[in-house]
Amino acid sequence: MGTSATDRDILIIGGGVFGAAVAYDLARNGLGERVLLLERLQPAAGATSRAAALVTQVRDKPDQMVLAQQTLRTITELEQVYDEDIGRHTVGALHVAPTSHLHVLQARADLAAAHGIACTWLSHTDALARAPWLAPSSFDHAVLFPDDCYVEPYLFATALLRAACAQGVQVEAAEATHILVEDLCIQGVGLADCRRLPARTVVNAAGAWANLLSAPLGLPLPMAPVRSQYWITEPSPLFPRDGAIVLMPAVRAYARPEVGALLFGMRERQQQVADPRTLPADLTGFVFDTRDADGWGNLTDGADELAPYFPALNTLGIAHYLTGPSNYTPDGQLVVGAAPHVKGLFVASGCNGSGISFAGGVGRLVGELVRGTPPFVNPLPCAPGRRGHFDPFAADFLAACAAARASKTSG
Ligand SMILES: Cc1cc2nc3c(=O)[nH]c(=O)nc-3n(C[C@H](O)[C@H](O)[C@H](O)COP(=O)(O)OP(=O)(O)OC[C@H]3O[C@@H](n4cnc5c(N)ncnc54)[C@H](O)[C@@H]3O)c2cc1C
């Protein structure tokens, strides 16, 4: 006989890529029948389905590289064991820079070597063959990480959930309104329809809204939803479908193929942060800055830096603009692990704009902590309680999170 929802003592709040990855890890380790995942909209309806979905492994923080490496293993497992197609394009990430920024490429190549990540320096000609839209004069050096890829983020999250459900996890359309705690122990979750679901373990994977559930428990999470955005050009023969992901660290821009067009993001002059209390549950039509709802102002602001790399930017039309929230943290670390003082409460969040790259690793890490097995990566730097008591909705804290996006350098 199957397990009913109320028998399930592990509740995951949020069906984005993080919640799905935690469910997947618990299921593949035999706990599927104990897990109920609550999602108030549809799976992947939040930040996940809006992602550019680059999966890049080289990061400023070595622990985060380990998480991203695990994501590639998870994706391979979904493809090979569960026969899932998540739209992976292993086109490699090409990092290009002028000589003034050669040290940045060298540092990334060194990090890759230290972590066993494939990496190869390319000639100018070979680099241009992978990205014919690049201006030849815009870079002197190019290094390729051939195993990096991009995926279809909706398919990635839903494939994780399908595999989890095949091993006993149950998904329910329900909104959690509060987490129930008594004597410093998790008791369950209260729902918008007034039900109370008892549980011994709760994983808060509610994305940009996670602080609304955690802060009332005296556990403010050190993160805030900051605007991520990108643009997609009209199609052009300049953009081969198997072209590489391109990272341009000197101008903090990135690009990747998008079915015959180019998807690109770049350094913004102005970051935008939202107070989670005013962020709508349904992001359809949501923009951070209503004065620049189509992103045109930001595009024209930043175009002078990007155009020397991508001259066709000045003549091609823009077909799409996409924006959504990513949880940034002032220290650039994730917000993942056990809550201090509340037994049975865990958090999977704080993606810093790279949650697709980290999802497999975050799912495994939180799964290990819930299961009480030794974690495969040190969880201390991303501990949810590391900032102590503070107001996660205060204007100066929100500004510090926005500033963290301004200094992000990894892909
Ligand atoms: C424009 C953009 C581009 C990006 N590009 C990349 C990229 O190239 N590479 C990369 O690695 N990452 C990228 N990201 C980041 C990535 O999308 C996020 O890190 C990731 O999706 C976060 O997943 P999540 O599960 O934490 O959040 P979400 O996907 O937002 O999931 C949270 C879920 O919780 C649900 N929820 C919230 N509150 C409740 C509640 N009370 N009860 C029930 N359910 C609830 C929501 O409905 C939502 O479905 C990008 C993000 C954006 C916005």
PDBQT file of the ligand as one rigid body, heavy atoms in Angstrom, charges set to zero:
ROOT
HETATM    1  C1  LIG A 501      17.041  35.789 -15.751  1.00  0.00    +0.000 C 
HETATM    2  C2  LIG A 501      17.758  34.691 -14.999  1.00  0.00    +0.000 A 
HETATM    3  C3  LIG A 501      18.843  34.043 -15.581  1.00  0.00    +0.000 A 
HETATM    4  C4  LIG A 501      19.503  33.018 -14.890  1.00  0.00    +0.000 A 
HETATM    5  N1  LIG A 501      20.525  32.347 -15.504  1.00  0.00    +0.000 NA
HETATM    6  C5  LIG A 501      21.143  31.325 -14.862  1.00  0.00    +0.000 A 
HETATM    7  C6  LIG A 501      22.185  30.593 -15.504  1.00  0.00    +0.000 A 
HETATM    8  O1  LIG A 501      22.551  30.845 -16.659  1.00  0.00    +0.000 OA
HETATM    9  N2  LIG A 501      22.785  29.574 -14.807  1.00  0.00    +0.000 N 
HETATM   10  C7  LIG A 501      22.409  29.270 -13.534  1.00  0.00    +0.000 A 
HETATM   11  O2  LIG A 501      23.004  28.366 -12.953  1.00  0.00    +0.000 OA
HETATM   12  N3  LIG A 501      21.408  29.926 -12.897  1.00  0.00    +0.000 NA
HETATM   13  C8  LIG A 501      20.784  30.962 -13.536  1.00  0.00    +0.000 A 
HETATM   14  N4  LIG A 501      19.777  31.648 -12.903  1.00  0.00    +0.000 N 
HETATM   15  C9  LIG A 501      19.482  31.342 -11.502  1.00  0.00    +0.000 C 
HETATM   16  C10 LIG A 501      18.513  30.181 -11.360  1.00  0.00    +0.000 C 
HETATM   17  O3  LIG A 501      17.372  30.376 -12.152  1.00  0.00    +0.000 OA
HETATM   18  C11 LIG A 501      18.117  30.076  -9.894  1.00  0.00    +0.000 C 
HETATM   19  O4  LIG A 501      19.290  30.017  -9.114  1.00  0.00    +0.000 OA
HETATM   20  C12 LIG A 501      17.309  28.830  -9.585  1.00  0.00    +0.000 C 
HETATM   21  O5  LIG A 501      16.258  28.676 -10.486  1.00  0.00    +0.000 OA
HETATM   22  C13 LIG A 501      16.799  28.909  -8.152  1.00  0.00    +0.000 C 
HETATM   23  O6  LIG A 501      15.962  27.800  -7.927  1.00  0.00    +0.000 OA
HETATM   24  P1  LIG A 501      15.080  27.724  -6.614  1.00  0.00    +0.000 P 
HETATM   25  O7  LIG A 501      14.495  26.373  -6.599  1.00  0.00    +0.000 OA
HETATM   26  O8  LIG A 501      15.872  28.183  -5.447  1.00  0.00    +0.000 OA
HETATM   27  O9  LIG A 501      13.963  28.869  -6.802  1.00  0.00    +0.000 OA
HETATM   28  P2  LIG A 501      12.627  28.881  -7.672  1.00  0.00    +0.000 P 
HETATM   29  O10 LIG A 501      12.816  28.311  -9.024  1.00  0.00    +0.000 OA
HETATM   30  O11 LIG A 501      12.099  30.283  -7.626  1.00  0.00    +0.000 OA
HETATM   31  O12 LIG A 501      11.660  27.902  -6.899  1.00  0.00    +0.000 OA
HETATM   32  C14 LIG A 501      11.022  28.242  -5.692  1.00  0.00    +0.000 C 
HETATM   33  C15 LIG A 501       9.632  27.617  -5.740  1.00  0.00    +0.000 C 
HETATM   34  O13 LIG A 501       9.031  27.708  -4.476  1.00  0.00    +0.000 OA
HETATM   35  C16 LIG A 501       7.649  27.942  -4.656  1.00  0.00    +0.000 C 
HETATM   36  N5  LIG A 501       7.162  28.539  -3.411  1.00  0.00    +0.000 N 
HETATM   37  C17 LIG A 501       7.548  29.707  -2.866  1.00  0.00    +0.000 A 
HETATM   38  N6  LIG A 501       6.914  29.914  -1.696  1.00  0.00    +0.000 NA
HETATM   39  C18 LIG A 501       6.112  28.841  -1.514  1.00  0.00    +0.000 A 
HETATM   40  C19 LIG A 501       5.209  28.491  -0.487  1.00  0.00    +0.000 A 
HETATM   41  N7  LIG A 501       5.010  29.288   0.574  1.00  0.00    +0.000 N 
HETATM   42  N8  LIG A 501       4.533  27.327  -0.589  1.00  0.00    +0.000 NA
HETATM   43  C20 LIG A 501       4.708  26.518  -1.669  1.00  0.00    +0.000 A 
HETATM   44  N9  LIG A 501       5.556  26.811  -2.684  1.00  0.00    +0.000 NA
HETATM   45  C21 LIG A 501       6.257  27.959  -2.599  1.00  0.00    +0.000 A 
HETATM   46  C22 LIG A 501       7.607  28.898  -5.844  1.00  0.00    +0.000 C 
HETATM   47  O14 LIG A 501       6.339  28.875  -6.475  1.00  0.00    +0.000 OA
HETATM   48  C23 LIG A 501       8.710  28.340  -6.715  1.00  0.00    +0.000 C 
HETATM   49  O15 LIG A 501       8.235  27.407  -7.670  1.00  0.00    +0.000 OA
HETATM   50  C24 LIG A 501      19.091  32.671 -13.579  1.00  0.00    +0.000 A 
HETATM   51  C25 LIG A 501      17.994  33.301 -12.995  1.00  0.00    +0.000 A 
HETATM   52  C26 LIG A 501      17.315  34.294 -13.703  1.00  0.00    +0.000 A 
HETATM   53  C27 LIG A 501      16.130  34.946 -13.057  1.00  0.00    +0.000 C 
ENDROOT
TORSDOF 0
